[in-house]
Amino acid sequence: MKKYMMLGLLSAGLLSSCGEYNKVLKSTDYEYKYEAAKSYFAKGQNSRAATILEELISILKGTVNGEESLYMLAMTYYNQGDFVTASHYFNTYYTTYPRGTYTELARFFCGKALYLDTPEPRLDQSSTYKAINELQMFMEYFPASSRKQLAQDMIFELQDKLVEKEFLSAKLYYDLGSYSGNASYSSTGNNYLAAIVTAQNVLNDYPYTKLREELMMLILRARYYMAKESVIEKKEERMREAVDEYYAFINEFPESKYLKEAESIHKDASKYVTGESDIYAE
């Protein structure tokens, strides 16, 4: 009996809540609606708050409550995980109120919303570049912000994602090798060279990436196998480049997990440079 009474009270509460919400939606008293939206927002009822605020932002624009209503609307979408819509309204806020009460927060959460919406590295990274730009703008506008380090950490994570994307591209080129097993033709027909260029560009753009060791090892492998598949006239020169790449790698990572493989490459490549291996006999 007690159980049914509790269920009855709960149902009555829900009906009352729904009835009150419907009353708010139908009301033409915008001050009442605004206070109701704030109440729903404070209770974590973001969907209800958003519905009301969507109606109010144009009505309250230019009033004392217009600024807060726009920021709250952005936060309701952020809290619901709709980061694209949230970033849109955060952007609208700081564009409309460049010196507003919530401008610092709006710029920060705009960048964070975009950060949270970025895809995995294998997919298109256009939104990642956008998130980085937004966070960098936040740091530029608010260099003394207590959230500066959080923004910087997010930027580093996003840059790692861009590096991983390019690393996967470079690895794909490497795995494809040369088109015909002969690397004497132009760079457009040589995937080993494409792997080298792609990996080197990443190292130039992000010299402190956590994937630096993997990228440098990939370049060493690619140079070696490109040399192996080269015509006789280019083999010695390209093996020399592979040896040079080995020394660059080993100087930076003397205790690398790829040390054994790197030493093997160096040992074989060195034969062509010192004349120990008869190129013409191959």
C-alpha positions, 0 to 999 in steps of 0.5 A: 500500500505504501509503495502505491502511495509513493508512486501516486505522489511521484506521478502527481509531482510529475504532472504538476511539474509538466503542468507548470512547464506548459504554463511557462511555455504559454505565458506572455510574461517574459520576465516570468519566463526568464526566471523560470528558465533560470530555475530550470537551468539551476536544477539541471533541466537543460532541455526545458531551459533551452526551449524557453531561452530559444524564444527569449534571446531575441526578445530580451536582446538589448535588455539587462537580461539579454546577455545572461539569457544568451550565455545560459542558452549556450550552456544548456546545449553544452550540458546536453552534449550538443557541442556544435550548437553550444559553440555557435551560441558561445560564439554569438555571445562573445561576438555580441558582448565582446566585453560582457560579464561572461565573455571569458567563459564564453570564449573558453567553452566555445573552444572546449565545446569544439575540442570535445566534438573533434573526430578520431584521427583517421577522419577529416580534421577540419574541426580540430583546426577550428578548435585549436584556433578558438582556444588560441584566440581565448589565450590571446584575449585572456592571457592571465586567465586561470583557465589558460593551462587547461586551454593549452593542454587541450591544444596539445592534445588536438595537435597530437591528433593532427600528428597522428593523422599525418603519421597514419598517412605517412605509414600508409605511403610506406606500406604501399611502397613503390608502384612498380618496385623500381624507385628510379622514376619521379616522386609522384610514382614513389610512395616511399618518398611520399612517406618521407616527405609527409613524416618530415613535414610533421616533424617540422611543424610539430618538433616536440610531438610524442610520436617523434621517435616513430616518425623518425624511424619511419623515415629511416625505413622508407629511405632504406627501402627506397634505396634498396629498390633504386636503379644501380645509378642511384643506389649508393647515393640513397644508401648514403642518405639512409646511413645519414638518417640512421645517425640522426635517429640514433643520436636522438634515440640511443636507447630506442625500442627500434634500436635492433632494427635500426642497427640492421638497416645501418649494417646493410646500408653501410655495405653499399657506401663502403663498397663491400656489397657489389651493386652490379651483382644484385 
